[in-house]
Amino acid sequence: MSAPLVIIGAGHAAGAAAGLLRHSGYAAPIMVLGDEILPPYQRPPLSKGWLKGETNEEGLSLRTPGFYSGNDIELRLGVRVEKLDPAGRQVVLNKGQTITYSKAILATGASPIRLSVPGAALRGVLTLRTSEDAEVLKAEIKPGRRVAIIGGGYIGLEVAASVSALGGTAVVIERATRLLARSASEPVADFFRRYHEARGVAVRVNAEVVALHGHEGRVTGVQLACGTVEPCDVALVGIGVEPNIDLAKAAGLQCERGVTVDQSARTSAAHVYAIGDCTSRPSIYGRTVCPESVASALEQAKQVAAHVTGQASPAAEVPWNWSDQYGLKLQVAGFPFDVDQIVVRGNPADAGFAVFHLMDQRLRQVEAINAPAEFMAGRELIAQQAQIDVAKLADRNIPMRAVAKAAAA
């Protein structure tokens, strides 16, 4: 029997790659190695549907239970790869087993950044990345309980919305001067702050956490640099993630923030690919990015499937992401690199508007809240890189399809 193609990691990117390889005609053995106990699943619902009891394991799963066995994909869960040996084409598992591979795909994902302050190890100080994390957090969110959310990014705000929906009280603590400082424009951040505060969420910005207080080993409060202590029954740390690249670095692979890959998801080592949140990858902007998104993982899964099976590389896609909070859907396409103009289309007070980021009248990024037409047209305009009539773009009485058509002409 020939050596298998080994996928290291069993998250969304890994599950997508395994399925796409089979769909693309790859007939050799495939083995997926993951340290979690669930088959590949979707992570975005963990902060929303899972916490609120609207989604179960079956709803999270990427595939039906029989998909992997039915497609001759060996799924080995609860195991960890301790070593990758590109020269010998081998991986070594935590249980001592050595597996020889034909090709390897790193899909090791990312891990939450931990707080390094006194009290960070108290019970009730949680992070959210896996289904097990979500289950622990879900058990802690009850009516009347106060949840301190350290970090005002998308995950933190999504959890705050879920806490409110479940009858709890949330306080969001952000060290920057505003919410979403690294991931959204000021108009979008200001809108979300107002929206959350109107629904009972307390927001503290410019607030640095210096310690966590506890009683009998369990967290009871978050101390800020200003001296204020925010009381809480549970604290969620959502200050970002770090790509899991230790395995790649130990194997001698080139790494930046993540594992460095090309447009076919190839690493610096022969026969080794990398996809998903663990990568630093090329973009349509001519620079390396770390998108940390489902869309990016799926695009890279397509790239590796095409390269392994000898098919033409898929066209580069415009990066995109989303966030659901309350009844709001934020959709974002592109990155605001080298922007010299921002245009707001619609009224933020109406909870239906879009923010366009342009360079030389060419669209670089769109952020759309309950504005699907703006998002879809925005993705097309980013791909086209044609000059846009800014006055028409700002006028919501002019349909987006007309704005896009005029730019294309």
N, C-alpha and C positions, 0 to 999 in steps of 0.2 A: 504494500500500500504506500502511495506517495505521501510525502510529508505535508501536513496541512498548512493552509494559510491561517495564521494565528492572529486574532484580534485581541489586543490587551486592553481590557475595559469592557463593561457591558452596559453602557448607558445609551442615550439616544443615538449618538453618532455611531457607536458600534453596531447597534441593532439595524440602523439604516444601511450601513455598509454591507453587512451580511446579506440583507435582503436584496440590495441592488446588485451585488455580485452574482447572486443566483439569477436574478432577473436578466442580467446582461450576458448570461450564458456560461458563467464560470462553473466548471463541473468538478474541480478537484475538492478535496476535503477542506472544510472550514471549521475552525475551533474558536469559540468565544470564551474568554476567561474573565470573570468578574468577581470582585470581592464582596458585592452585595448579595442578598438572598433572593431578590426578585429578578426575573428576566428583564431585558431592556424596557424602560418605561419613560414616560414624559415627566420632566421635572417642573415645568411652569405651573401645573395645577396644584402643586404642593402648598403654595402660599395662599391659594384661593379655594378651589373646590374641595380639596382634601381636608383642609382645616374646618370648612363649614359642613362637612359630611355629605357633600353633593357628589363626590367621586370616590370610588373604591379601587382596589388593586386591578380589577378587570378593566375599569375605565382608564387607568393610567397606562396599561400595557400597550406597547407598540404593535404587538401581533397577537393573534389567537394562540392559545396554549399549544396547539399541535403544529404551529408553523415551523419551528426550528427542526424538530425531528422529521417532519414531513418533507423538509427540504435538505435533509442530510447535513444539518448544521449542528455540531456538537456544542452544547451550551453547558459550561462548567462554572457553577456559581459557588460563592463562598471560598474562593481561592485567590491568592495574591501572587503576582509575579514579583520575585525578589531581584531577578537579574535578567538583563537582555544582553546577549552576546552576538552582535552583528557579524563578526568574523566567522564564528562557528554556526551561525544561523540557529541559535538555541535560546530558549527562555528557561529559567529555573524558578520553580514555584516555591512558596513558603513551606510546603510539606516535603521539600527536597527533590521532587520529581523534575527531571529535565526533559523538555520537549523540543525536538528538532522541527524547524519550520521551513517552508518554501519561501514565504513572504510574511512579514509582520506588519500589523497596523496598530500604532499607538493611539488609543482612544481613552486616555487616562483621566480626562476631565480636569476639574479644578477643585480646590478645597477652600472652605471659608477661612478668612483671616481671623485669628484669635486676638482678643484683647490681652495686653500685657500690663495690667494694672493690679494692685492688691485686690483680692477678692474675686478674681476672674474664675477661680476654680470652685466657687460655691455652687451648691445644688440650685437648680432653677436658672442658671445662666446657660442659655442654649444657643445653638446655631441652626440654620435651616439649609440643608443641601440634599439630604436623602429622604426616602420614604420613612425610615426609622426616625430621623430627626423630626419629620412632620407629625408622626404619630405621638411622639413625646410632647411636642408643642401643643398639639390638638387637645391632649388630656389636661393641659394646664389652663386653657382658655375657657373660662366659665363666666356666667353672669356675675357682675360685681367685682371681678378680679381686675387688677391693674397691671398692665403689661408695659414695661419700659422697652422701647425699641431703639437700640443704639445704632444709628446709621440712617440717614434720610435718603436712601436710594430707592430704586423701584421695589426691591424685595421688602424693605422695611415698610414702605407705604402700602403695598399689597397686604401685608400682614396686619397693618393698622386697620385697613378697611374690613378685613375678616374679623378682627377682634370686635370692632364696632357692631358688625352684623350679628355676632354671637352674644351680645349683651355685656361685653367687657369694656374696660376703659383703657385707652392707649395713649402713651406719651412718646413722641418721636424726638430723639436727641441727636442733633447733627452738629459736628464740630465746625463745619464750614459756615459761611455767612448766610447760606440759603440751602433749601432742599435741592436734591438732584444736581449738586454742583458740578459733578464730573460727567453727567449723562443727559442733561436737558438744558434748554435755553431759559433765561429768566422769565419770559412770559409763561412758559409751561410750568416752571417751578412755582411761580407766584399763584397761578391758577390752582394747582394741586394743594398748596398750603391753605388757600381760602376754602377750598372744597372740603378738605379734611377737618379744618377747624369748625366749619359750620355743622359738622356731624359729630362734634364732641371730642375730636382728637386734639390733644395738646401738642404744640410744636415748640421745641426749644432749638434755636440755631445759635451759632457762635458759642456752642456749649461743649467744652472738652471734658470727657470723662476721666477722672483721676483715680477713682476707687469704687469698688462695689462693697456695700455694707451687708452684713448678714446677721442672723440669729440662729444659734444651734446648727450652724453649717449650711443654712439656706439663705439665699439672697433676699434682702428686704428693702434695699434702696441703692440708688446710683448717685454718687457724689460728683458734682461738677467742679471745675476749677474756680468758679466764682464763690464756692462755698455752699451752694444750694444742694440739698439731697432730695432727689425725686424718689418718693416711696414706690415700691412695686412688689407684686407677688411673684413675678417671673420677669427675667430680662432676656431679650433676644438680641444677639450681636449680629448685625448685618452691615459690616463695614467693607465688604468686598470679598473677592476670592483671589487665590493665587493658582496659576496653572500647575498641575502635577507633573513636574519635569525631572524629578530626582532620578528616575529610572533611565531617562534619556541622557541626562548629563553623565551619569555613571558609565553609560555605554559609549561615551565619547561623541554623541550627536551634537551638532551645532545647535545652540539655543540662544534666544534673546530673552524676552519676557517669557515666551513659550518656546516650544520646539520649532525651529525654523524649517519651513516647508516651501516648496515652489507651487506653481499653479496646477500641478498634478498631485499635490499632497505628498510629494517625495521629500524625505529628510536627507541629511548629508551622508547617510549610510546606505549602501546598496541594499535593495530588497526590503527596506524599512520605510513605511509611510506613517504619517500622523494626521489626525483629523480632530475637529471639535475644539473644546475649550482649552486644551493643552497646547494649542499651536500659536505661533506668530506667522501670519500668512500674507501673501501679496493681496493687493486690493486694486480696484479700478482707479484709485487715486494715485497710483504709482508709489505707494509707500506701504510699509508693513503695518498690519493691524492685528489686534486680538479681539474679535467681535464678541465672544462669549454669548452666542445666540444659537437657537435651534436652527435658524435659517442658514447660518454659516456652517454648522455641522452637517446639515443635509447637502449643502453645495459641495463640501469637501468629500462627503461619501460618494457623490456622483463622480467627482474627479478621480478618486482612487479606483472606483469600479471601472471607469472608462480606461484608465491607464493599464490596469491589471489585465483586462480583457482585450487590449489592443485596439480599442475604439478611439474615435476622435475626441479630443477634450471638449467638454461642454463649454459654452460661452460663459464668460465671467458675468456674475450676477451683481445687481445692486444690493448691498447689505441692508438688512431690515430687521426690525425687532418690534415687540409690542408689550403692553402692560394693561391688565384689566384691574380696575379699582371701582368698587361700587357698581354703578351701571355705566361707567365710562370705559371707552376703549381708546387707548393711546397707541398709535401706529407710527413708527419712525423708520425712515429710509435714508440711507447715506450717512456721511459724517461731515461735520462743519469745518473742514480743513480750509484754511486760507480765505475765510469768508470776509467780504467787505460790505455786505448789506443784509439786513434782516427785514422781511416783509411779513406782517401779520394779516391774515385773510379771515374775516369774520370777527365776531365780538367774543372775547374770552368769557364774559359774563353769561353768555348763552350756553356754555358747555358744549360748544360746537364750533371749533375754529382750527386754523392751521398756521404754523410758523414756517416760513421758507427762508433758507440760508443760501445766499448767492455769492458768487465771485465773478466779477465782470459780467453780470447779468445772466450767468449760467448757474443752474441749480446744483447745489452740493448736498443739501439735506432738507428733508421735510419732516415736521412733527405735526401729526394730525390727531386731534381729540374729537371723537365722534364725527369725523369728517372723512369717510372712506373715499369719496371722489377725489379729494385733494391728495390723499395718500397714493392712490393708484396712478393718478396723473403725474404726481411728483416723482414716483419711481421711474416712469417713462422719461420724464424730462431730465432726470439725473443721468440716465443711460444715454440719452441723445446728446447732452451737453451743447444744445443749441441756445442761442441768446433768446431771452424771454422779455416780452413787453411787461415791465414791472407794474405799470399802472393797471393793466388788465389783470395781472396776477393778484393785485390787492383788492380788486373789485369783485365781491362775491355775486354780484348780479350777472357777471359774465361766467358762463359755465366753464369748468376746468378743461373740458374737452376742446373748447374753443381756444383757450390759452395754449394748450398743447399743440393744437393744429396750426396755430399761427407761428409758434416757435419752430415747428418742423418745416414750415414753408420757407 
